[in-house]
């Protein structure tokens, strides 16, 4: 990390690292906990739906709060509350009260906390580093996301779950609380008193939506994110059942499968700077969405855990490149005063797509088998790419260079 990124950014990274590790535990432990309570595909998919539903309910409000309040204070407060909910879930598991309904309620509360905290955190970074360093800062932040949340965390979480169902959630609660303490060390400049009251809430949310609608590059990003997360959400909502029934993997094998995607993300970090200096953002988007489309097709076809792991590696590389590029384009383009609201519009599209996808994934799997959602994802993604092919050129706007040091 170059010294010019500053000590405040280092505190953000430190907080992000420990929180990502804990959340990585839940990436496999959560689905495994649900699968241990029920094998009904619709209920398993519902668990992911309830975790994402708060983005539809509170996404707009979270953006206004992030633009009105001290983003650090907001994030720290909500993360501590999230740690408390996780601690209560641990108690429920240990005492035998972790019924399906209990787990679903805990996931909804955790998802609500993530909405408020996530919007605040993603709005903090542009105020910590110079504009020309936003791409570099995002790449450093996402390296931790890939290595801990996607790579190390899921494998450790699955192993902890095999040793005891409460262990990964207890560890996650402790790490989330530690992340909140580290985040509290950041001091942001005073942005003055919050503008407007409750009567202005709706108008301020509309301001964020209106800005996105008028900006071609960000508008295309948000729309693409929304549609592709419907297809992704449908397939990934039953991934744990796909791993068990199609690939015949146990808990640790499922963790390794998830970690394979993170290994691909790590490869994506190594080549990201080289790629963005040589390929336009529009073409990066086109290539990435083709990769994602055929990921669904390939997973629907294979029954080999080794082949599935290789597919996940390729998908992981695409996911990192896509994520790094889209967040950098958005943060560079959006004025400071609107960072929270535009981030909430993007995240509402992202998680709204996942909610709709999860709502579709369970019934499709119930009717057509565990590969049904993957065939749905392939067909839907392919259709969208064909229809939107020319629109992706909007991404290559005048503010597009994102090459890294």
KAKAPE-V239570 format. One record per run of one state. SS is the DSSP state (H for helix, E for strand, - for the rest). FROM is the first residue (numbers start at 1). TO is the last residue. Records with the same first field share a line. If there is no record, write none. Layout:
SS=FROM-TO  FROM-TO
This chain:
-=1-2  38-40  69-70  96-99  128-130  164-166  184-197  215-215  237-238  246-250  277-280  302-304  334-335  369-371  396-405
H=3-37  41-68  71-95  100-127  131-163  167-183  198-214  216-236  239-245  251-276  281-301  305-333  336-368  372-395
